[in-house]
Amino acid sequence: MIRDRGTIKWTAMMLPEHVKMLREHQDGLDYGRKPELDEQKYEEFNETICVAMEENQRLKFTYFEKGRALVLLGHVHYIDEYKKELRVLDDEKRMHILKLTDIMDVEYA
């Protein structure tokens, strides 16, 4: 029977200084954390998105992706309730897919 020891087998070959530097490097990487939103905020998002879809208004979405807050301006084209995603068309008619859990803020543009 073969048992893999994972990273334990490689740490024996590394100097303690290297291990310390790697740990400091990992701690120094600030990926940022998505702020936790409450149900009331999601209800506000829902109302804003529904009104904007009815009136064909452009929205400004602030969303969280790979540790950064990004901004997208566009019109909501479709809401996928099963996948919990929004399909947004930007000004250049490109389709963007935003997960509802990644959205941090929605406002009129």
N, C-alpha and C positions, 0 to 999 in steps of 0.2 A: 504494500500500500504506500502510495506517494503522498506525503504531506508537505504542502508549500508553507513556508514560514513567512511569506509576504515580505514586507519591508525590513523585517528583523535581520534577514540574511545580508542586506546591503549596509546597514548602519555600522556593522563591525568594520567595514572597510573605510569608513569616513572618520576624519579627525573630529574631535569634539568642537573645534573652532568652526569647522564647516557646518556641522549640525546646528550650532548656535546661529550662524549667519543665515542659514536657510529658514530657521524659525523666525528670526527677525524680519526677513524678507516677506514671509507669508503674513506676519502680523502687520507689516507696513502696507500691504496691498489693501487699499480701502475700496471695497466694492460697493459701499453704500448699502443702505437697507431701505426697503420700501416702507413708507410710513403706514401704520395700521389705520384703516378707515372704519368708521362705525356705520350701522345700518342707515342712519339718517342721511349721511353723506351720499350713500348709494341711491337712496330715494330721490335726492336732489338731482343726481346725475340722470336718473331715469326720466324725471320730469323734464329736464332741460333737453335731453335727447329726443323725447317724444314730440315736444313742441317744435324743435328745430326740424324734425322730419316732416311735420305737417306743413310748416311754413317755408320749407326748403332754405333754411338759414345755414350759414357756415359756422362751424364750431372750432374752438381751439381746445385740443386735447393735450394734457400733460400726462405722459405715461412713463412707466418704469421699465427700462430694458438694459440688461447686462450691467447693473449697478449705476446707471445714469438716468437722470430725468430728461426725457426728450419731449419736444413739442411738435404737434401735427395740426395743421389747419386743413379743414375740408368739410365735406357734406357726408352725413351718414347715409349710406346706400342701403344697408341691410343689417338686421340684427339676427344673429343665429343663437337662438335660445338653448339649443341642445349643446353646442360647443362653448357657449357663453363667450361669444366673440362679436365684435362690431366690424363691419366692412365699411371703410371710409374712403371716399374719392377725394384726392387732393386737387389743387388748382390745375395741375397738368394731366388730370384724368387718369392718374395711377391709383390702383387699388391697394389699400393697406389694411391689414387685419390686426386688430387690437383685441387682446384678451381683456375681459371685463375686470379681472382681478389685478391687471397691471395698470389700470387707469387710476391716476392720482387726482386729477382735476378736469372738469369740463366747464367751459364758459363760452359765451357768444363771442365771435371774432369780429 
